[in-house]
Amino acid sequence: MGLFAKLAAFMDDRVETSDHHADARLRTHYYKASKDKTMAALQKIFEEQKFVLLDLSSERGELSATVGARKKDLLVATIIPVGPSRTAVDFTYSVERGWNAGVGQKLISALYRQLDEKLTRAED
Protein backbone atom coordinates (compact mmCIF):
# COMPACT_ATOMS: atom_id res chain seq x y z
CA MET A 1 0.00 0.00 0.00
CA GLY A 2 1.62 3.23 -1.16
CA LEU A 3 1.93 6.50 0.70
CA PHE A 4 -0.91 8.17 -1.22
CA ALA A 5 -3.24 5.20 -0.56
CA LYS A 6 -2.38 5.28 3.16
CA LEU A 7 -3.06 9.01 3.35
CA ALA A 8 -6.35 8.64 1.48
CA ALA A 9 -7.44 5.80 3.81
CA PHE A 10 -6.48 7.93 6.85
CA MET A 11 -8.65 10.81 5.66
CA ASP A 12 -11.62 8.77 4.50
CA ASP A 13 -14.81 8.79 6.58
CA ARG A 14 -15.49 5.11 5.86
CA VAL A 15 -13.48 1.90 6.17
CA GLU A 16 -14.65 -1.36 4.64
CA THR A 17 -13.12 -4.81 4.55
CA SER A 18 -13.15 -6.93 1.40
CA ASP A 19 -11.56 -10.05 -0.10
CA HIS A 20 -9.00 -8.12 -2.13
CA HIS A 21 -8.34 -5.04 0.00
CA ALA A 22 -4.99 -3.29 -0.60
CA ASP A 23 -4.37 -3.28 3.18
CA ALA A 24 -3.86 -6.90 4.30
CA ARG A 25 -5.29 -6.08 7.75
CA LEU A 26 -8.60 -5.21 6.10
CA ARG A 27 -9.14 -8.38 4.11
CA THR A 28 -12.18 -10.55 4.78
CA HIS A 29 -11.60 -13.26 7.39
CA TYR A 30 -13.08 -16.75 7.03
CA TYR A 31 -13.94 -19.00 9.98
CA LYS A 32 -14.76 -22.67 10.47
CA ALA A 33 -18.03 -21.96 12.24
CA SER A 34 -21.73 -21.70 11.56
CA LYS A 35 -23.39 -18.33 11.03
CA ASP A 36 -25.08 -18.57 14.45
CA LYS A 37 -21.83 -19.40 16.27
CA THR A 38 -20.05 -16.54 14.52
CA MET A 39 -22.89 -14.12 15.35
CA ALA A 40 -22.75 -15.17 19.01
CA ALA A 41 -18.97 -14.66 19.15
CA LEU A 42 -19.25 -11.20 17.58
CA GLN A 43 -22.09 -10.21 19.88
CA LYS A 44 -19.97 -11.21 22.88
CA ILE A 45 -17.03 -9.14 21.58
CA PHE A 46 -19.32 -6.13 21.04
CA GLU A 47 -20.59 -6.47 24.63
CA GLU A 48 -17.04 -6.81 26.01
CA GLN A 49 -16.03 -3.65 24.13
CA LYS A 50 -19.07 -1.81 25.54
CA PHE A 51 -20.38 -0.99 22.07
CA VAL A 52 -24.01 0.16 21.99
CA LEU A 53 -25.79 -2.48 19.92
CA LEU A 54 -28.28 -0.87 17.53
CA ASP A 55 -29.45 -3.89 15.56
CA LEU A 56 -28.93 -7.63 15.51
CA SER A 57 -30.37 -9.43 12.50
CA SER A 58 -29.77 -13.16 12.33
CA GLU A 59 -31.71 -13.27 9.08
CA ARG A 60 -29.37 -10.85 7.32
CA GLY A 61 -26.32 -11.86 9.34
CA GLU A 62 -25.63 -8.32 10.54
CA LEU A 63 -24.79 -6.62 13.81
CA SER A 64 -24.60 -2.84 13.99
CA ALA A 65 -23.40 -0.72 16.89
CA THR A 66 -22.25 2.74 17.77
CA VAL A 67 -18.65 2.98 18.90
CA GLY A 68 -16.12 5.57 19.96
CA ALA A 69 -15.96 8.08 22.77
CA ARG A 70 -18.99 10.02 21.55
CA LYS A 71 -20.85 6.86 20.46
CA LYS A 72 -21.49 8.50 17.09
CA ASP A 73 -19.34 6.28 14.89
CA LEU A 74 -21.10 3.33 13.28
CA LEU A 75 -19.73 -0.21 13.00
CA VAL A 76 -21.52 -2.90 11.01
CA ALA A 77 -20.39 -6.53 11.04
CA THR A 78 -21.67 -8.79 8.27
CA ILE A 79 -21.53 -12.58 8.54
CA ILE A 80 -21.90 -14.45 5.26
CA PRO A 81 -22.28 -18.24 5.22
CA VAL A 82 -20.08 -19.65 2.45
CA GLY A 83 -20.50 -23.34 3.25
CA PRO A 84 -22.11 -25.70 5.76
CA SER A 85 -19.76 -24.68 8.57
CA ARG A 86 -17.75 -21.85 7.07
CA THR A 87 -18.46 -18.13 7.32
CA ALA A 88 -16.93 -14.91 6.05
CA VAL A 89 -16.85 -11.82 8.27
CA ASP A 90 -16.65 -8.28 6.93
CA PHE A 91 -16.78 -4.94 8.73
CA THR A 92 -17.80 -1.42 7.75
CA TYR A 93 -16.83 1.50 9.98
CA SER A 94 -17.99 5.04 9.34
CA VAL A 95 -17.67 8.32 11.18
CA GLU A 96 -20.49 10.82 11.45
CA ARG A 97 -18.30 13.83 10.72
CA GLY A 98 -14.73 14.36 9.58
CA TRP A 99 -12.35 11.53 8.80
CA ASN A 100 -11.55 8.31 10.59
CA ALA A 101 -7.86 9.22 11.21
CA GLY A 102 -6.85 5.55 11.21
CA VAL A 103 -9.25 4.64 14.01
CA GLY A 104 -11.38 2.41 11.77
CA GLN A 105 -8.40 0.39 10.55
CA LYS A 106 -7.12 -0.14 14.11
CA LEU A 107 -10.57 -1.05 15.43
CA ILE A 108 -11.27 -3.57 12.67
CA SER A 109 -7.82 -5.17 13.09
CA ALA A 110 -8.44 -5.50 16.83
CA LEU A 111 -11.88 -7.02 16.26
CA TYR A 112 -10.45 -9.58 13.84
CA ARG A 113 -7.75 -10.51 16.40
CA GLN A 114 -10.41 -11.00 19.09
CA LEU A 115 -12.55 -13.08 16.74
CA ASP A 116 -9.48 -15.17 15.80
CA GLU A 117 -9.13 -16.04 19.51
CA LYS A 118 -12.74 -17.21 19.75
CA LEU A 119 -13.13 -19.05 16.41
CA THR A 120 -10.92 -21.20 14.19
CA ARG A 121 -9.74 -19.46 11.04
CA ALA A 122 -10.44 -21.16 7.73
CA GLU A 123 -8.21 -20.86 4.68
CA ASP A 124 -9.04 -17.69 2.73
C-alpha atoms as an extended CHARMM CRD file, in Angstrom:
* protein
*
       124  EXT
         1         1  MET       CA              0.0000000000        0.0000000000        0.0000000000  PROA      1               0.0000000000
         2         2  GLY       CA              1.6170000000        3.2260000000       -1.1650000000  PROA      2               0.0000000000
         3         3  LEU       CA              1.9260000000        6.4960000000        0.6970000000  PROA      3               0.0000000000
         4         4  PHE       CA             -0.9130000000        8.1670000000       -1.2180000000  PROA      4               0.0000000000
         5         5  ALA       CA             -3.2430000000        5.1970000000       -0.5620000000  PROA      5               0.0000000000
         6         6  LYS       CA             -2.3780000000        5.2780000000        3.1620000000  PROA      6               0.0000000000
         7         7  LEU       CA             -3.0580000000        9.0120000000        3.3460000000  PROA      7               0.0000000000
         8         8  ALA       CA             -6.3530000000        8.6440000000        1.4820000000  PROA      8               0.0000000000
         9         9  ALA       CA             -7.4380000000        5.8030000000        3.8130000000  PROA      9               0.0000000000
        10        10  PHE       CA             -6.4800000000        7.9300000000        6.8450000000  PROA      10              0.0000000000
        11        11  MET       CA             -8.6460000000       10.8120000000        5.6630000000  PROA      11              0.0000000000
        12        12  ASP       CA            -11.6240000000        8.7690000000        4.4950000000  PROA      12              0.0000000000
        13        13  ASP       CA            -14.8080000000        8.7910000000        6.5830000000  PROA      13              0.0000000000
        14        14  ARG       CA            -15.4900000000        5.1120000000        5.8580000000  PROA      14              0.0000000000
        15        15  VAL       CA            -13.4790000000        1.8970000000        6.1710000000  PROA      15              0.0000000000
        16        16  GLU       CA            -14.6520000000       -1.3640000000        4.6380000000  PROA      16              0.0000000000
        17        17  THR       CA            -13.1170000000       -4.8060000000        4.5470000000  PROA      17              0.0000000000
        18        18  SER       CA            -13.1500000000       -6.9340000000        1.4020000000  PROA      18              0.0000000000
        19        19  ASP       CA            -11.5650000000      -10.0480000000       -0.0960000000  PROA      19              0.0000000000
        20        20  HSD       CA             -8.9990000000       -8.1210000000       -2.1330000000  PROA      20              0.0000000000
        21        21  HSD       CA             -8.3410000000       -5.0360000000       -0.0010000000  PROA      21              0.0000000000
        22        22  ALA       CA             -4.9900000000       -3.2910000000       -0.5990000000  PROA      22              0.0000000000
        23        23  ASP       CA             -4.3710000000       -3.2780000000        3.1800000000  PROA      23              0.0000000000
        24        24  ALA       CA             -3.8570000000       -6.9040000000        4.2970000000  PROA      24              0.0000000000
        25        25  ARG       CA             -5.2890000000       -6.0810000000        7.7540000000  PROA      25              0.0000000000
        26        26  LEU       CA             -8.6030000000       -5.2130000000        6.1040000000  PROA      26              0.0000000000
        27        27  ARG       CA             -9.1380000000       -8.3800000000        4.1050000000  PROA      27              0.0000000000
        28        28  THR       CA            -12.1770000000      -10.5550000000        4.7800000000  PROA      28              0.0000000000
        29        29  HSD       CA            -11.5990000000      -13.2640000000        7.3850000000  PROA      29              0.0000000000
        30        30  TYR       CA            -13.0790000000      -16.7530000000        7.0320000000  PROA      30              0.0000000000
        31        31  TYR       CA            -13.9370000000      -19.0040000000        9.9750000000  PROA      31              0.0000000000
        32        32  LYS       CA            -14.7620000000      -22.6750000000       10.4660000000  PROA      32              0.0000000000
        33        33  ALA       CA            -18.0330000000      -21.9600000000       12.2400000000  PROA      33              0.0000000000
        34        34  SER       CA            -21.7310000000      -21.6990000000       11.5620000000  PROA      34              0.0000000000
        35        35  LYS       CA            -23.3890000000      -18.3320000000       11.0320000000  PROA      35              0.0000000000
        36        36  ASP       CA            -25.0770000000      -18.5720000000       14.4500000000  PROA      36              0.0000000000
        37        37  LYS       CA            -21.8310000000      -19.4050000000       16.2720000000  PROA      37              0.0000000000
        38        38  THR       CA            -20.0450000000      -16.5400000000       14.5190000000  PROA      38              0.0000000000
        39        39  MET       CA            -22.8890000000      -14.1150000000       15.3460000000  PROA      39              0.0000000000
        40        40  ALA       CA            -22.7540000000      -15.1680000000       19.0100000000  PROA      40              0.0000000000
        41        41  ALA       CA            -18.9690000000      -14.6580000000       19.1520000000  PROA      41              0.0000000000
        42        42  LEU       CA            -19.2520000000      -11.1990000000       17.5760000000  PROA      42              0.0000000000
        43        43  GLN       CA            -22.0860000000      -10.2090000000       19.8820000000  PROA      43              0.0000000000
        44        44  LYS       CA            -19.9680000000      -11.2080000000       22.8780000000  PROA      44              0.0000000000
        45        45  ILE       CA            -17.0340000000       -9.1400000000       21.5790000000  PROA      45              0.0000000000
        46        46  PHE       CA            -19.3230000000       -6.1310000000       21.0410000000  PROA      46              0.0000000000
        47        47  GLU       CA            -20.5900000000       -6.4670000000       24.6290000000  PROA      47              0.0000000000
        48        48  GLU       CA            -17.0380000000       -6.8110000000       26.0070000000  PROA      48              0.0000000000
        49        49  GLN       CA            -16.0250000000       -3.6510000000       24.1270000000  PROA      49              0.0000000000
        50        50  LYS       CA            -19.0740000000       -1.8090000000       25.5410000000  PROA      50              0.0000000000
        51        51  PHE       CA            -20.3800000000       -0.9900000000       22.0690000000  PROA      51              0.0000000000
        52        52  VAL       CA            -24.0060000000        0.1570000000       21.9850000000  PROA      52              0.0000000000
        53        53  LEU       CA            -25.7920000000       -2.4840000000       19.9180000000  PROA      53              0.0000000000
        54        54  LEU       CA            -28.2780000000       -0.8670000000       17.5270000000  PROA      54              0.0000000000
        55        55  ASP       CA            -29.4490000000       -3.8920000000       15.5590000000  PROA      55              0.0000000000
        56        56  LEU       CA            -28.9310000000       -7.6300000000       15.5090000000  PROA      56              0.0000000000
        57        57  SER       CA            -30.3720000000       -9.4270000000       12.4960000000  PROA      57              0.0000000000
        58        58  SER       CA            -29.7680000000      -13.1620000000       12.3320000000  PROA      58              0.0000000000
        59        59  GLU       CA            -31.7110000000      -13.2730000000        9.0760000000  PROA      59              0.0000000000
        60        60  ARG       CA            -29.3660000000      -10.8470000000        7.3230000000  PROA      60              0.0000000000
        61        61  GLY       CA            -26.3220000000      -11.8590000000        9.3440000000  PROA      61              0.0000000000
        62        62  GLU       CA            -25.6280000000       -8.3190000000       10.5410000000  PROA      62              0.0000000000
        63        63  LEU       CA            -24.7900000000       -6.6190000000       13.8050000000  PROA      63              0.0000000000
        64        64  SER       CA            -24.6000000000       -2.8400000000       13.9850000000  PROA      64              0.0000000000
        65        65  ALA       CA            -23.4040000000       -0.7200000000       16.8880000000  PROA      65              0.0000000000
        66        66  THR       CA            -22.2480000000        2.7360000000       17.7740000000  PROA      66              0.0000000000
        67        67  VAL       CA            -18.6500000000        2.9760000000       18.9040000000  PROA      67              0.0000000000
        68        68  GLY       CA            -16.1180000000        5.5720000000       19.9630000000  PROA      68              0.0000000000
        69        69  ALA       CA            -15.9570000000        8.0780000000       22.7710000000  PROA      69              0.0000000000
        70        70  ARG       CA            -18.9880000000       10.0160000000       21.5470000000  PROA      70              0.0000000000
        71        71  LYS       CA            -20.8490000000        6.8580000000       20.4600000000  PROA      71              0.0000000000
        72        72  LYS       CA            -21.4860000000        8.4960000000       17.0880000000  PROA      72              0.0000000000
        73        73  ASP       CA            -19.3360000000        6.2780000000       14.8850000000  PROA      73              0.0000000000
        74        74  LEU       CA            -21.1030000000        3.3260000000       13.2770000000  PROA      74              0.0000000000
        75        75  LEU       CA            -19.7250000000       -0.2070000000       12.9990000000  PROA      75              0.0000000000
        76        76  VAL       CA            -21.5180000000       -2.9050000000       11.0050000000  PROA      76              0.0000000000
        77        77  ALA       CA            -20.3880000000       -6.5310000000       11.0370000000  PROA      77              0.0000000000
        78        78  THR       CA            -21.6710000000       -8.7900000000        8.2720000000  PROA      78              0.0000000000
        79        79  ILE       CA            -21.5340000000      -12.5800000000        8.5440000000  PROA      79              0.0000000000
        80        80  ILE       CA            -21.8970000000      -14.4510000000        5.2650000000  PROA      80              0.0000000000
        81        81  PRO       CA            -22.2810000000      -18.2440000000        5.2200000000  PROA      81              0.0000000000
        82        82  VAL       CA            -20.0810000000      -19.6510000000        2.4460000000  PROA      82              0.0000000000
        83        83  GLY       CA            -20.4960000000      -23.3430000000        3.2500000000  PROA      83              0.0000000000
        84        84  PRO       CA            -22.1080000000      -25.7020000000        5.7590000000  PROA      84              0.0000000000
        85        85  SER       CA            -19.7560000000      -24.6770000000        8.5710000000  PROA      85              0.0000000000
        86        86  ARG       CA            -17.7510000000      -21.8470000000        7.0750000000  PROA      86              0.0000000000
        87        87  THR       CA            -18.4590000000      -18.1310000000        7.3210000000  PROA      87              0.0000000000
        88        88  ALA       CA            -16.9280000000      -14.9070000000        6.0510000000  PROA      88              0.0000000000
        89        89  VAL       CA            -16.8500000000      -11.8230000000        8.2670000000  PROA      89              0.0000000000
        90        90  ASP       CA            -16.6520000000       -8.2770000000        6.9250000000  PROA      90              0.0000000000
        91        91  PHE       CA            -16.7850000000       -4.9400000000        8.7330000000  PROA      91              0.0000000000
        92        92  THR       CA            -17.8040000000       -1.4180000000        7.7530000000  PROA      92              0.0000000000
        93        93  TYR       CA            -16.8270000000        1.4970000000        9.9840000000  PROA      93              0.0000000000
        94        94  SER       CA            -17.9930000000        5.0440000000        9.3390000000  PROA      94              0.0000000000
        95        95  VAL       CA            -17.6710000000        8.3240000000       11.1820000000  PROA      95              0.0000000000
        96        96  GLU       CA            -20.4900000000       10.8200000000       11.4540000000  PROA      96              0.0000000000
        97        97  ARG       CA            -18.2980000000       13.8270000000       10.7170000000  PROA      97              0.0000000000
        98        98  GLY       CA            -14.7350000000       14.3630000000        9.5800000000  PROA      98              0.0000000000
        99        99  TRP       CA            -12.3450000000       11.5340000000        8.7960000000  PROA      99              0.0000000000
       100       100  ASN       CA            -11.5520000000        8.3130000000       10.5940000000  PROA      100             0.0000000000
       101       101  ALA       CA             -7.8640000000        9.2200000000       11.2120000000  PROA      101             0.0000000000
       102       102  GLY       CA             -6.8500000000        5.5460000000       11.2080000000  PROA      102             0.0000000000
       103       103  VAL       CA             -9.2510000000        4.6370000000       14.0140000000  PROA      103             0.0000000000
       104       104  GLY       CA            -11.3760000000        2.4150000000       11.7730000000  PROA      104             0.0000000000
       105       105  GLN       CA             -8.4040000000        0.3890000000       10.5520000000  PROA      105             0.0000000000
       106       106  LYS       CA             -7.1230000000       -0.1440000000       14.1100000000  PROA      106             0.0000000000
       107       107  LEU       CA            -10.5680000000       -1.0520000000       15.4280000000  PROA      107             0.0000000000
       108       108  ILE       CA            -11.2710000000       -3.5690000000       12.6720000000  PROA      108             0.0000000000
       109       109  SER       CA             -7.8180000000       -5.1660000000       13.0940000000  PROA      109             0.0000000000
       110       110  ALA       CA             -8.4370000000       -5.5030000000       16.8330000000  PROA      110             0.0000000000
       111       111  LEU       CA            -11.8810000000       -7.0170000000       16.2580000000  PROA      111             0.0000000000
       112       112  TYR       CA            -10.4500000000       -9.5750000000       13.8360000000  PROA      112             0.0000000000
       113       113  ARG       CA             -7.7540000000      -10.5090000000       16.4040000000  PROA      113             0.0000000000
       114       114  GLN       CA            -10.4070000000      -11.0020000000       19.0870000000  PROA      114             0.0000000000
       115       115  LEU       CA            -12.5450000000      -13.0780000000       16.7360000000  PROA      115             0.0000000000
       116       116  ASP       CA             -9.4770000000      -15.1680000000       15.8030000000  PROA      116             0.0000000000
       117       117  GLU       CA             -9.1330000000      -16.0380000000       19.5140000000  PROA      117             0.0000000000
       118       118  LYS       CA            -12.7420000000      -17.2130000000       19.7490000000  PROA      118             0.0000000000
       119       119  LEU       CA            -13.1330000000      -19.0480000000       16.4130000000  PROA      119             0.0000000000
       120       120  THR       CA            -10.9210000000      -21.2000000000       14.1870000000  PROA      120             0.0000000000
       121       121  ARG       CA             -9.7370000000      -19.4570000000       11.0370000000  PROA      121             0.0000000000
       122       122  ALA       CA            -10.4380000000      -21.1550000000        7.7280000000  PROA      122             0.0000000000
       123       123  GLU       CA             -8.2150000000      -20.8640000000        4.6790000000  PROA      123             0.0000000000
       124       124  ASP       CA             -9.0410000000      -17.6880000000        2.7300000000  PROA      124             0.0000000000
